[in-house]
Amino acid sequence: MHWDIRRHGQPITLEQYHSLPEAPLELIAGHLYGRQEHRVTLLGVLLQNVGIDAAVRLGDLAVWKEAIAARERAES
């Protein structure tokens, strides 16, 4: 699924909505949903809806910078 994740929140499409896991929210061994694929889908839709600016306020800025640097190295 392609997500339109920007700095500020965006509405989701009906297709994106239908890609969400149909299972009720569940906690399995400390993880929401049993499958990583479902967690990533949920994260994508939430990031599109709230935007990156809201997300980066939730964690340590140094950790965000490390993740960005790692991705830049992997893509170069």
N, C-alpha and C positions, 0 to 999 in steps of 0.2 A: 504494500500500500504506500502511496506517496502522500507525505504530510506537507502541508504548507506552513511550516514553522517559521515565524518571524519574531521580531522583538516584542510586538504587542499581539494580543490574542486575535484569532481569526475564527469565523464560524466554520463548522465542519459540514461536509456534504452528506447527503443521504447514503451514498456509497461508503463513505468512511464510517458512518454510524453503523451500517450493517456489517462492517468488518470487525466490530467489537465482539469480544467473546460473549457467547450467549449464556454461559454458565454463570450462576450467581457468584458474587464476590466471595472467595473462599480463602482461608489461610491454611497452607500446607507446609509444615516444617519451617515456619517463619517466613514464608513467601506468599504473596498474594497470587492466587491461581497456581496451578501445578506446573504450567508450561511457561518457559521463558518467552516463547512467541506471544502468548497472551499478555504477559507483562509489558513487553515492548510495544505491542499494539495499543494498550491502555496508556502507556507513557506518551506515545506519539499523539494520540487524540487530545490528551490533556495539555501537552506542550503547545499544540496548535491553538487550543481554546484559550490558554492563559498567556502565552507568549514567553519567549526566552528571558526577558527582563524579570519577570516574576520568578522564574525558575532559578536564576543565578543568585537571587537574594536568599534562597533557602540553604545554601551551602557555603563552605569555605571558598573564597575567591581563588586562593592558591590552588585548590584542587581542580576548579574549573579551568584555570590556566594550564595546569599540567595535562589535563585531558585534551585541551585544544592543541597544545604543542605535540602530544603524542599522535593525534590525528593528522596534523600537518606533516610530521615526519613520515607517517605511513603512506600518505598520499603523494609524497614527493619522490 
